[in-house]
């Protein structure tokens, strides 16, 4: 029998199955963007209809995301080292049927670059379809972002019952300079958040059934094998699942199927490591001072990641001040305040304000991850952006609702102010040069377009010029130390440079370090420096593993360089 023939399979309370009549005047609710508390219940699956204005707001949000993230996509920002790493691993899957062209050390689960490989494989020129491999990956990030905008809009609307909250959330998700900078890049975090939002939306279905639990669990499981830090969203997911199925007839089936399907992708990853005899370290040794040498280990790498404590998030030179607050201090400060308010309101009334509790808990879980004192890279903030956006949207809606009794006339005046005040703040952010949302100032104090939209600012062209010089002046059999940002350009386009390797792999992969270079700077022909690569070498040289590369740099002559602002690329010939 089908599910429709078995009413007992539905995990919705009986009173939740009466859709529109429980909500007073759907048109009024949709048009005003209001959330009458008595007509909305996250736990019972009672959500207001989207309505005409809601559909218009959703289309506007998706078109805005297409413009803000699609414009200047291939020129800004500079190609990142990690973008090159993920694309080279996708390349290895297609060309070599391996998870990495080097020794795969289980530093990340492979779901992200499996997705990238699946995207590139059917394209006419595969990785070079849109100019180069990273461009091809960035176009996928654009599609992922547009899909995520839809998911974020619907998740926020269902948690809050408000179109206004969803509109404000997607505005920041689309336009925040912090969001634009990181969400254009080929990052595992962006793909992971698509799956997290999809899994969250599955738990917010009006008529929540077992198939929704299965789909939601599977989506979160795929998110976990895309980027492991999705683990910090699991507690909020579990609580939302508990509230959705509490008191239902098939509670035991649902609470079993959701974690089971979530663990299927994770189990597949563990099975892969087990079959390769790479789950446990040799001798079961987890001594961080003496890494295993016989083979890599998934659990040893996880233990090493957990115990990394050299993070400097709050120092004056740390990422919080130099990268995150520099790009969008307004969004981060308001996001923290909104998260605290959502948690406060949600804990105060867990029945009426369950949506606030869930949104606050999702943000707080990942916020805790960033504050835990371990290593934090600048793009680790990317998953926090949609969660803060949800909190800001919901807090804005609650504040605007509270203002209604303060207005004597109410009615049209209230509705006008409800829409007008957020629009005024949005316009102020867009036009203010100090915010950097749309306008900024140059070194001379003149107002200009923000970097992410300035057509004259073509940063990635610097890297293309670097590769062009290599092709014209360096033979393909030269042994080169590079960064991963240009790895694909040297290995996937003729003439190939098979002996060009990143400093990371030259210092850590035995096949490259001991066989090709033999840890001798005399075996290096050229060192190709990316922007801030020298700092990366120093940061990675805590145990002296890159000393021989630094010695080669000291015994070399610069033969090419290009500089624009604080970005500098160089090429050295080792003498």
N, C-alpha and C positions, 0 to 999 in steps of 0.2 A: 504493500500500500504506500501511497505517496505521503509526504509530510502533511499535505493539506487534508488528508483523510484521517490523520492522527492528531487531534488537537492537543493531546497530552504532551507532544513533543515541544510545544511552544513554551518558552520559559518567561513569558510575559504575564503579569498579573491580569486578571480578568478585566479590571477597570481600565487597563491600558489599551485594550483592544478596541475601544470606542474612540476613533481617531479625532474627528474634527469637532464633534459636538461637545467634547470635554473642554475645548478651548473656545473662549468667547470671541466671536467674530474674527476668523482667521485673517480677513483682509485688514482689519484694524491693527491686529498684532503685527502683521508683516509690514504694513506701511509705516507704522510708528516705530517699528523696531523694538517694541516693548517686550518685557518678559514678566507677565503676571505670574507670580510665584505659585499660586494655587493651580495653575493650568500647565505647569512644566514640572516634570519629574525625571531626572536622569536615571534613577534606580528602576523606575517602572516603564521607561521608554516613551514617555509622553513629551513630544517635541512639537513646537508650533510649525505650521507649514512654511515652506520657503517663500511663497508669494511672489508677486510680480516684481516688487522692488528688491526682494532678496535675489531673484535671478539676475536683475540688472547689476546689483552690487557684485555678484559672483563673476559675471562676465567682465565687468570693469576690473576686478582684481586680477583675473587671469591675463587680460590684455596688458595691464600695467606690468605684471611680471614678465611678460614676453618682451616688452620694450626695455625695461630697466636692466634685465639680465642679458637680452639678446644684443642690444646696442653695444658696439665696441668689444664684443665678446672675445674676438681673436687677437685684440691688441692690448688689452688690459685685464688683469694685472700681468706682471712678468711671469713666465712659465716657472712653476715651482718644482723643487727637487722631487717632492712626493708625487706630483703629477707624472713626472717622468718614470718614477718607480712603478706606479700602478699600470701605466701604459706598456712598459717593457714586459711586465708580467702577463698582461693580456696578450701581447705579441708572442710570448713564449708558449702560451696555451695553444695558439693557432699554428705557429711555425714549428714548435718542438714538442707539442703535447706534454708540456711540463708546467708546473705552477710558477716557475721562475727560471730565468736563464742562468741563475747562480744557485748555490746551495740554499734551498728553502728552509729558513730557520724558524718558521711559525711565528714570525713577528706580528702578523695579522692573519686572520682567517681569510680564505680566498674568495668569498662570495662577491666582493666588489669587482675584482678584475675578471672573474668569470662572467659577470654581467657586461663588462666592457668588451670582452672577447665576443660574447654573443651579439653585441651591438655592431662591432666592426666587421665581423666575418661576412655577412651577406651584402655589405656595401660594395659598390662597383670597384673602388680602388682600396677597399678595406681601410687600413689606418691612414692612408694618404688621400682619402676622398675629399676632405675639407682643408687640404693644404699640408697638414702634417698630423702626426698621431695625437698630439695633445689637443689640437683644434677639434679633431674628430671626437675625442672624449668630452671636450667642453660643450659640443652641441648636444650630446646626451645629457649633460648636466642641465642644459636649458630645458630640455623636455622633462627631465625629472623635476625641475623647479616648478614648471607650470602645473604638472600633475599634483605636486605637493601643495601648491596654492589652493587647488580645489579641496584637497583633503583637509588642509588647515582651516579653510573657511567653514566647511561642514562640521568639523570637530568643535570649533569654537562656538558655532551657532547652536549645536546640540548641547554642549556643556552649559551654555549661558541662556539659551532660548532667545537670543538677540541677534538680529542682522547687524546692528550697529557694532556690537562686540566683534563679530566676524570681519566687518569692514575695517575696523581699526587694526585688528591683528594682522590682516593680510597687507595693509598699508606698510607697516613696519617690516614685515617679512619681505616685501618687494623693494622698498626704497631705502631702508637703513644702509648707510655706507658700509657698515660692518657686514651686513647680509650680502650685499652685492659683491664685495671683495672676495668673500670666501665661497659663496655659492656659485660663482662662475668657474671656480677651479675644479679640476678632476680630483675629488676627495671622496674617500670611503664614507666620511661622515654625512655627506649630502645624500648618498644612496641609502645609507642606513636610516636616515630620518624619514625617507619616503616610506619604507617598510614599517617603521614605528607608527607613523600617522595612519597608514592603512590598517594596521592592527588595532589602533585605537578607535578608528571609525567603525570597524567591525563590531566592537563591543558597545557601540552607541547606536546600533540598529534599533528602529522602533519596535519591531517584533523580533526579539532576540531568540534565535533558535540554535540548535546544536551545530548546524552548518556554519553559522556565524562564529561560534566558538572555535570550530575547527579552522576556519579561514583566518580568524584573528590570531590564533596561536601560531599557525604556520607563517603568517606575515612577520610576527615578532621574532620567530626562530630564524627566518632568512635575514632579518636585521641583525641578529646576534652573530651570524657567520659572515656578515658584511663588515661590521666593526663591533668589537667585543664590548665597548663601553655602552652599548644598548642595554647591558645588564642593569644599569642604574635606573632604568625606567620600569623594570619588572615589578618592584613593590607596588607602585601606583596601579599598574595593570591588574595585579592580583586583587587589590582592594576593589577596584571597579568591577571586576568579574564577580567577586563575592557579593557585591551589592546588587548586581543585575540578576543573579540567580538565586538570591536568598528567598527561601520560602516557596520555591517552585517545585513542581512534581518531579522533574528530571534533574534535580540538582546534582546527584551523584554522577550521572552520565556527563553532564557539562563540565563539572570541575575535574573530571578525569580526562576528557578529550582535549581541553584547551592546553594543559601542560604537556600532554603526550605529543600533540602536533607541534608545539613549540620546540620540543626536544628532538624532533626528527632531524632537522638540518644540523643541529649541534651534534647529534649522535653520529651522523654521517661524517662530520669533520673528525671526530674522535676515532671513528673506525678507520679512516684513511691513515691517520698517524699510527694506529695500532698495527695495521697490515704492513706498514713500512718499517715496523719496529722502531718507531720514533715517538712513541707516546711517553715513555719513561726514560730518564737519563741512564747512561751506562753505569752499572754499579749502584743504581738508585741513589746517586750522590746529588744533593741539591746545594752543595757548597758553592756559594757565589764567588769565593776567592779562587776556586779551581774549577772552571767550566769543563764539562765533559768534552773529550776530544774524539771519541770513537764515532759518534753520530749526534746529530741535533735531536732535540727533545721538545715536544710541545709543552709538557708540564714544567720542564726546567725553564723554558722561555717565559711561561706565565709567572712562575715564581720570581724570576729575575725582574719582570716588568712590575710586579707588585712591590718589590723592594727597592725600586729606583727612587731615590730621595733627593736628587740634586736640583729640584725645582726652585725657581726664583720668581714666583708669580708676583709677589707683593714688593719686591725690591724696586728701587727707583729705576733701575735698568731693566726690570722685568716686563713681561708681556702686558700686564694689566695697564701699565702707564704708557709704554712705548708703542703698543699696537692696538689694544682693544679700546681704551679710553681715548686714545688719539684719533681713532676712526669714528667713534660714535659714543661719546660720554653720556649724552642725553638718554639714549635708548637703554644703556646698561644701568644707569642710576634709577630711572623710572621702572625698569624691569625688576630690579631688586625690591623696590618699594611695592610694586604690584604683586610680586610673589608673596611677600610677607602679608599683605592685605588679604589675598586669596586664601592663604593658609589660615589666617585668623578667622575670617568669615566662615570658612568651611568647617573648622574645628568647633566653632560656636554653635552651628546648626548643621549637623551632618545629613539631615534629611532634606531640608529645604535647599541647602547650599552645597549639595554633593559635588556639583560641577566645579565650584570654586576649590573645594578640597582636592579634587583630582588634578586640576590644572596646577595648583600650588605644589602638590606632591611631586608631579612630574618635573617641574622646574627645580625643586629643592633636591631631588635625587641626583640630578646631573650637576647641579651647583655644588653639592657635596663632593662629587667626583673631582671637580676642578680644584677644590680647596683642600684636598686630602694630603697635600705636601709632597707629591711625587712629581715626576717630570711632566711639564705641560708645554706643548707646542702651540704656536699661535692659532692654528686652525682647529684646535680642540674646542674652541668656543662655538663652532658652527652649530652643533646640536642644541645649544642653549638658546639660540636666536628664535626658532619657532616657538619654543616653550615660553620664553619671556613675552613674545608677541601675543600669545594666547592670554597670558596673565594681564597684560596691559589692556587688551581689548575688553576683557571681562570686568576689570576694575573701572575702566572708563564708563562702561554701561551702568555699573552699579552706582557710581557717583552721579551720573546724569539722572538716574531714576530717583535718587535721594533728593535731587534739586527740585523735583516737581512740586512738593508741598510748599516750597519757598516762593513759588511763583503764584501770585494772587489770582491771575486770570486763568492760568493753565491752558488747556486746549491747544489752539494753533500756536500760541506764544511758546508754550512748553515744547511742542514738536519742532518749532523753528529753532529754538535754542538748543534742543537736543541734537539736531543735525548741524546747526551752524557753529556751535562752539568747537566740536572736534574738527570741523573743516577749517576753522580759523587757525587752530593750532597746527594742522597739517600744512596749510599754506605758509604759515610762519616758518616752519621747519624747512620747507622746500626753498623758500626765497632768501632765508637768512644765510649770508656767507659764512657765519661762524659755525653753522651746523654741518656743512659739507654734504647735505642731502642732494641738492641740485646745483647750488652755487658755492663758490669758495673764493679766496683771494690768492693772488700770486705773490712772489717775493717783493714785488713793487707796491703791493697793497691794492692792486686793481682787481675788481670783481670779474670772475670768469667761471666757466662751467667746471663742475667738480671733475676730478681726474677720471672717474669711472665713465664719464660721458664726453670728455674732451676728445674730439676726433684728431686733434693734432698730436696727442700723446700716444704714440705707438711704441710701447715698451718691448713687446715681443719681437719687433723688427730688429732690435739690438742683438738678440740671440740668433736670428736668422743671418745677420751679417757675420757673426762669429763663425757660424757653420760654413758660410760661403767662403770665408778666408781659408778655413781648414781645407776645403775641397780644392782650392786653387793652389795651395802652397805646401800641403803636407801629404806625403804618399800614403796609400791605404794600408801599407804594412807597418806603419809607425806605431810604436807602443806609447799610448797616451793615457794620462790620468785626467779625468774629466769630472763633471757632475752629472747627475741623472737627468737634468732638465733637457739636455741635447742628445741623450743616449739613443733615442729612437731615430733621430735625424741621421745619425752616423751608422746605424745598424739596419735600417729598413729601406734606405734609399741608396741606389748605386752612385758612386763607388762605395762599397761597404768598408767599414773600419773595424775589423773583427778584434783588433787589439786595443780598442778604446774602452776603458773601464772606469767606473766612478771610483773616487777615492775611498768610499765606504767599502766596496767589494775588493779593491786592491789591498786594503788593510786587513780584511777579515775573512775573505773567502780563500780557503787553502789552494784551490785550483788556480786562482789568479795570483795570489800573494807568493806562493812557494814555487809554482811551476813557471809562470810567465816572467814575473819581476824578481823573484827570489829575494825579496826584501832588500834589494840593492838599488840605490838611486841611480847608479850608472846604467841600469837597464831601462830607464825612462827616457823617451825621446822628447816628448812635449807634455806640458802641464797646462790644461785649458781651465781657466778660473772663471767660475760663475760669480754672480753677485753674492758677496758675503760668504764665499766658499772657504776663505781662509779662517773665518770664525768657526765654521762647521768643522774644519780639520782640527782646530785647537780644542773644540768642545768634545770631539770624538777621540782625543789623544790622551785621555786620562791615564791610561796604562802604557803610553808610549808606542802604541801600535802604528802610528802614522809618522814617527820620527824620520824614517827613511824617505818619506815623501817630502817632508819639510826640508830635509837635507838636499834633496833634488831641487827644490824651489830656490834654496840659497845658492846653488851652483847652476843657475840658469840665467838666461837673458830674455827680457821682454821683447817680443817681436811684433805684437799687435795689442791694441787696446781701444776701447771706446767707452765714453762716459756721458751720461745724461743725468744731471742733478746728482743725487747720492747713489745712483746705480753705476757700477763700473764692471766691465768685463775685460778679461786679459788672456793672452796666450804667451807662454814662456817656452823657449827652446832650451833644453838641458845641455850644458856645454860638456 
